[in-house]
Amino acid sequence: MNNNIIELLRKAEESLDSKPSLKGDISDIKLPALRSTINSDAHVSEQVAQSYSIRKVRDPLVEKKLSQKARSETTGAKWFDMKKPEMTPEIERDLKILKMRSVLDPKRHYKREDSKKIPEFFQSGTIIEGPTEFFSSRLTKKERHKTLAQELLSSEDARKYFSKKYKEIQSKRRHVRKYSKQSKKRA
């Protein structure tokens, strides 16, 4: 194929030489130099495709699937294209704790959650108190923990409440077992 191209260019030069020029001498016209390093036909076709900048035509169904996939990875422009976070066991546990926060403190009431499902899109961060916050309302360095679960278990109030609830549940279970054994003996 390379030889064919060179042959065609040579014929084109000869035909130009034979025709009289309208605007002057043919020697003024400069033809681009051919590269002699072209090795394969594929390389030549790639160069031709690049020079003509051939545009690939895409299937509309493929385009629709690609746009749906892109939309499912982010929340969209209205929510600043928030991406899905990487789910680690610690983050999943913290989200479950937030869903069941009404159990942690019985004196505080929260709006009821519609679903038990963990949300796909969310962001988490650390609250940094401003200089106007009073020192007694801030958490100390000892009170700060990496996860919400660790922070809840470390607080004294939560520990007292959980131990009290655990004892109540255990006493109810003992009471049920005791009477179930007596009813079996009577029968």
CNS distance restraints for C-alpha pairs under 8 A (distance, minus, plus):
assign (resid   1 and name CA) (resid   5 and name CA) 6.44 0.50 0.50
assign (resid   1 and name CA) (resid  41 and name CA) 6.58 0.50 0.50
assign (resid   2 and name CA) (resid   6 and name CA) 6.35 0.50 0.50
assign (resid   2 and name CA) (resid  38 and name CA) 7.54 0.50 0.50
assign (resid   2 and name CA) (resid  41 and name CA) 7.50 0.50 0.50
assign (resid   3 and name CA) (resid   7 and name CA) 6.03 0.50 0.50
assign (resid   4 and name CA) (resid   8 and name CA) 6.13 0.50 0.50
assign (resid   5 and name CA) (resid   9 and name CA) 6.24 0.50 0.50
assign (resid   6 and name CA) (resid  10 and name CA) 6.20 0.50 0.50
assign (resid   7 and name CA) (resid  11 and name CA) 6.30 0.50 0.50
assign (resid   8 and name CA) (resid  12 and name CA) 6.20 0.50 0.50
assign (resid   9 and name CA) (resid  13 and name CA) 6.27 0.50 0.50
assign (resid  10 and name CA) (resid  14 and name CA) 6.36 0.50 0.50
assign (resid  11 and name CA) (resid  15 and name CA) 6.19 0.50 0.50
assign (resid  12 and name CA) (resid  16 and name CA) 6.21 0.50 0.50
assign (resid  13 and name CA) (resid  17 and name CA) 6.18 0.50 0.50
assign (resid  14 and name CA) (resid  18 and name CA) 6.27 0.50 0.50
assign (resid  15 and name CA) (resid  19 and name CA) 6.37 0.50 0.50
assign (resid  16 and name CA) (resid  20 and name CA) 7.84 0.50 0.50
assign (resid  16 and name CA) (resid  26 and name CA) 7.34 0.50 0.50
assign (resid  17 and name CA) (resid  26 and name CA) 6.64 0.50 0.50
assign (resid  21 and name CA) (resid  25 and name CA) 6.12 0.50 0.50
assign (resid  21 and name CA) (resid  26 and name CA) 6.36 0.50 0.50
assign (resid  24 and name CA) (resid  28 and name CA) 7.75 0.50 0.50
assign (resid  25 and name CA) (resid  29 and name CA) 7.95 0.50 0.50
assign (resid  38 and name CA) (resid  43 and name CA) 7.03 0.50 0.50
assign (resid  38 and name CA) (resid  44 and name CA) 7.06 0.50 0.50
assign (resid  39 and name CA) (resid  43 and name CA) 7.16 0.50 0.50
assign (resid  40 and name CA) (resid  44 and name CA) 6.75 0.50 0.50
assign (resid  41 and name CA) (resid  45 and name CA) 6.27 0.50 0.50
assign (resid  42 and name CA) (resid  46 and name CA) 6.16 0.50 0.50
assign (resid  43 and name CA) (resid  47 and name CA) 6.32 0.50 0.50
assign (resid  44 and name CA) (resid  48 and name CA) 6.21 0.50 0.50
assign (resid  45 and name CA) (resid  49 and name CA) 6.03 0.50 0.50
assign (resid  46 and name CA) (resid  50 and name CA) 6.08 0.50 0.50
assign (resid  47 and name CA) (resid  51 and name CA) 6.04 0.50 0.50
assign (resid  48 and name CA) (resid  52 and name CA) 6.24 0.50 0.50
assign (resid  49 and name CA) (resid  53 and name CA) 5.72 0.50 0.50
assign (resid  49 and name CA) (resid  54 and name CA) 5.65 0.50 0.50
assign (resid  50 and name CA) (resid  54 and name CA) 6.81 0.50 0.50
assign (resid  58 and name CA) (resid  62 and name CA) 7.11 0.50 0.50
assign (resid  58 and name CA) (resid  63 and name CA) 7.01 0.50 0.50
assign (resid  59 and name CA) (resid  63 and name CA) 6.38 0.50 0.50
assign (resid  60 and name CA) (resid  64 and name CA) 6.16 0.50 0.50
assign (resid  61 and name CA) (resid  65 and name CA) 6.29 0.50 0.50
assign (resid  62 and name CA) (resid  66 and name CA) 6.20 0.50 0.50
assign (resid  63 and name CA) (resid  67 and name CA) 6.23 0.50 0.50
assign (resid  64 and name CA) (resid  68 and name CA) 6.17 0.50 0.50
assign (resid  65 and name CA) (resid  69 and name CA) 6.14 0.50 0.50
assign (resid  66 and name CA) (resid  70 and name CA) 6.21 0.50 0.50
assign (resid  67 and name CA) (resid  71 and name CA) 6.11 0.50 0.50
assign (resid  68 and name CA) (resid  72 and name CA) 6.13 0.50 0.50
assign (resid  69 and name CA) (resid  73 and name CA) 6.46 0.50 0.50
assign (resid  70 and name CA) (resid  74 and name CA) 6.82 0.50 0.50
assign (resid  71 and name CA) (resid  75 and name CA) 6.81 0.50 0.50
assign (resid  71 and name CA) (resid  76 and name CA) 6.56 0.50 0.50
assign (resid  73 and name CA) (resid  83 and name CA) 6.05 0.50 0.50
assign (resid  73 and name CA) (resid  84 and name CA) 6.33 0.50 0.50
assign (resid  74 and name CA) (resid  81 and name CA) 5.14 0.50 0.50
assign (resid  74 and name CA) (resid  82 and name CA) 5.31 0.50 0.50
assign (resid  74 and name CA) (resid  83 and name CA) 4.55 0.50 0.50
assign (resid  74 and name CA) (resid  84 and name CA) 6.55 0.50 0.50
assign (resid  75 and name CA) (resid  79 and name CA) 5.80 0.50 0.50
assign (resid  75 and name CA) (resid  80 and name CA) 7.33 0.50 0.50
assign (resid  75 and name CA) (resid  81 and name CA) 5.16 0.50 0.50
assign (resid  75 and name CA) (resid  82 and name CA) 5.33 0.50 0.50
assign (resid  75 and name CA) (resid  83 and name CA) 6.68 0.50 0.50
assign (resid  75 and name CA) (resid 121 and name CA) 7.30 0.50 0.50
assign (resid  76 and name CA) (resid  80 and name CA) 6.33 0.50 0.50
assign (resid  76 and name CA) (resid  81 and name CA) 4.60 0.50 0.50
assign (resid  76 and name CA) (resid  82 and name CA) 7.12 0.50 0.50
assign (resid  77 and name CA) (resid  81 and name CA) 5.20 0.50 0.50
assign (resid  82 and name CA) (resid 121 and name CA) 7.24 0.50 0.50
assign (resid  82 and name CA) (resid 122 and name CA) 8.00 0.50 0.50
assign (resid  83 and name CA) (resid 121 and name CA) 6.79 0.50 0.50
assign (resid  84 and name CA) (resid 120 and name CA) 6.33 0.50 0.50
assign (resid  84 and name CA) (resid 121 and name CA) 5.13 0.50 0.50
assign (resid  84 and name CA) (resid 122 and name CA) 7.17 0.50 0.50
assign (resid  85 and name CA) (resid 121 and name CA) 6.90 0.50 0.50
assign (resid  85 and name CA) (resid 122 and name CA) 7.10 0.50 0.50
assign (resid  85 and name CA) (resid 123 and name CA) 7.40 0.50 0.50
assign (resid  87 and name CA) (resid  91 and name CA) 6.26 0.50 0.50
assign (resid  87 and name CA) (resid  92 and name CA) 6.45 0.50 0.50
assign (resid  88 and name CA) (resid  92 and name CA) 6.21 0.50 0.50
assign (resid  89 and name CA) (resid  93 and name CA) 6.08 0.50 0.50
assign (resid  90 and name CA) (resid  94 and name CA) 6.24 0.50 0.50
assign (resid  90 and name CA) (resid 147 and name CA) 6.93 0.50 0.50
assign (resid  91 and name CA) (resid  95 and name CA) 6.22 0.50 0.50
assign (resid  91 and name CA) (resid 147 and name CA) 7.88 0.50 0.50
assign (resid  92 and name CA) (resid  96 and name CA) 6.31 0.50 0.50
assign (resid  92 and name CA) (resid 118 and name CA) 7.87 0.50 0.50
assign (resid  93 and name CA) (resid  97 and name CA) 6.28 0.50 0.50
assign (resid  93 and name CA) (resid 149 and name CA) 7.43 0.50 0.50
assign (resid  94 and name CA) (resid  98 and name CA) 6.30 0.50 0.50
assign (resid  94 and name CA) (resid 147 and name CA) 6.95 0.50 0.50
assign (resid  94 and name CA) (resid 148 and name CA) 5.67 0.50 0.50
assign (resid  94 and name CA) (resid 149 and name CA) 6.27 0.50 0.50
assign (resid  95 and name CA) (resid  99 and name CA) 6.25 0.50 0.50
assign (resid  95 and name CA) (resid 118 and name CA) 6.90 0.50 0.50
assign (resid  96 and name CA) (resid 100 and name CA) 6.29 0.50 0.50
assign (resid  96 and name CA) (resid 118 and name CA) 7.42 0.50 0.50
assign (resid  97 and name CA) (resid 101 and name CA) 5.82 0.50 0.50
assign (resid  97 and name CA) (resid 148 and name CA) 7.88 0.50 0.50
assign (resid  97 and name CA) (resid 149 and name CA) 7.33 0.50 0.50
assign (resid  99 and name CA) (resid 113 and name CA) 7.26 0.50 0.50
assign (resid  99 and name CA) (resid 116 and name CA) 7.35 0.50 0.50
assign (resid 100 and name CA) (resid 104 and name CA) 7.30 0.50 0.50
assign (resid 101 and name CA) (resid 105 and name CA) 7.05 0.50 0.50
assign (resid 101 and name CA) (resid 110 and name CA) 8.00 0.50 0.50
assign (resid 102 and name CA) (resid 106 and name CA) 6.38 0.50 0.50
assign (resid 102 and name CA) (resid 108 and name CA) 6.89 0.50 0.50
assign (resid 102 and name CA) (resid 109 and name CA) 6.31 0.50 0.50
assign (resid 102 and name CA) (resid 110 and name CA) 6.20 0.50 0.50
assign (resid 104 and name CA) (resid 158 and name CA) 7.47 0.50 0.50
assign (resid 129 and name CA) (resid 133 and name CA) 6.25 0.50 0.50
assign (resid 129 and name CA) (resid 138 and name CA) 7.15 0.50 0.50
assign (resid 133 and name CA) (resid 137 and name CA) 6.98 0.50 0.50
assign (resid 133 and name CA) (resid 138 and name CA) 7.24 0.50 0.50
assign (resid 134 and name CA) (resid 138 and name CA) 6.92 0.50 0.50
assign (resid 139 and name CA) (resid 143 and name CA) 5.84 0.50 0.50
assign (resid 139 and name CA) (resid 144 and name CA) 6.52 0.50 0.50
assign (resid 140 and name CA) (resid 144 and name CA) 6.54 0.50 0.50
assign (resid 143 and name CA) (resid 151 and name CA) 7.04 0.50 0.50
assign (resid 143 and name CA) (resid 154 and name CA) 7.56 0.50 0.50
assign (resid 143 and name CA) (resid 155 and name CA) 7.87 0.50 0.50
assign (resid 144 and name CA) (resid 151 and name CA) 6.69 0.50 0.50
assign (resid 145 and name CA) (resid 150 and name CA) 6.13 0.50 0.50
assign (resid 145 and name CA) (resid 151 and name CA) 5.43 0.50 0.50
assign (resid 146 and name CA) (resid 150 and name CA) 7.10 0.50 0.50
assign (resid 146 and name CA) (resid 151 and name CA) 7.69 0.50 0.50
assign (resid 147 and name CA) (resid 151 and name CA) 6.44 0.50 0.50
assign (resid 148 and name CA) (resid 152 and name CA) 6.19 0.50 0.50
assign (resid 149 and name CA) (resid 153 and name CA) 6.23 0.50 0.50
assign (resid 150 and name CA) (resid 154 and name CA) 6.11 0.50 0.50
assign (resid 151 and name CA) (resid 155 and name CA) 6.59 0.50 0.50
assign (resid 152 and name CA) (resid 158 and name CA) 6.47 0.50 0.50
assign (resid 153 and name CA) (resid 158 and name CA) 6.54 0.50 0.50
assign (resid 153 and name CA) (resid 159 and name CA) 6.28 0.50 0.50
assign (resid 154 and name CA) (resid 158 and name CA) 7.80 0.50 0.50
assign (resid 154 and name CA) (resid 159 and name CA) 7.34 0.50 0.50
assign (resid 155 and name CA) (resid 159 and name CA) 6.38 0.50 0.50
assign (resid 156 and name CA) (resid 160 and name CA) 6.28 0.50 0.50
assign (resid 157 and name CA) (resid 161 and name CA) 6.24 0.50 0.50
assign (resid 158 and name CA) (resid 162 and name CA) 6.01 0.50 0.50
assign (resid 159 and name CA) (resid 163 and name CA) 6.11 0.50 0.50
assign (resid 160 and name CA) (resid 164 and name CA) 6.15 0.50 0.50
assign (resid 161 and name CA) (resid 165 and name CA) 6.20 0.50 0.50
assign (resid 162 and name CA) (resid 166 and name CA) 6.04 0.50 0.50
assign (resid 163 and name CA) (resid 167 and name CA) 6.23 0.50 0.50
assign (resid 164 and name CA) (resid 168 and name CA) 6.34 0.50 0.50
assign (resid 165 and name CA) (resid 169 and name CA) 6.27 0.50 0.50
assign (resid 166 and name CA) (resid 170 and name CA) 6.20 0.50 0.50
assign (resid 167 and name CA) (resid 171 and name CA) 6.13 0.50 0.50
assign (resid 168 and name CA) (resid 172 and name CA) 6.32 0.50 0.50
assign (resid 169 and name CA) (resid 173 and name CA) 6.28 0.50 0.50
assign (resid 170 and name CA) (resid 174 and name CA) 6.21 0.50 0.50
assign (resid 171 and name CA) (resid 175 and name CA) 6.14 0.50 0.50
assign (resid 172 and name CA) (resid 176 and name CA) 6.26 0.50 0.50
assign (resid 173 and name CA) (resid 177 and name CA) 6.16 0.50 0.50
assign (resid 174 and name CA) (resid 178 and name CA) 6.01 0.50 0.50
assign (resid 175 and name CA) (resid 179 and name CA) 6.45 0.50 0.50
assign (resid 176 and name CA) (resid 180 and name CA) 6.08 0.50 0.50
assign (resid 177 and name CA) (resid 181 and name CA) 6.18 0.50 0.50
assign (resid 178 and name CA) (resid 182 and name CA) 6.52 0.50 0.50
assign (resid 179 and name CA) (resid 183 and name CA) 6.18 0.50 0.50
assign (resid 180 and name CA) (resid 184 and name CA) 6.35 0.50 0.50
assign (resid 181 and name CA) (resid 185 and name CA) 6.47 0.50 0.50
assign (resid 182 and name CA) (resid 186 and name CA) 6.44 0.50 0.50
assign (resid 183 and name CA) (resid 187 and name CA) 6.41 0.50 0.50
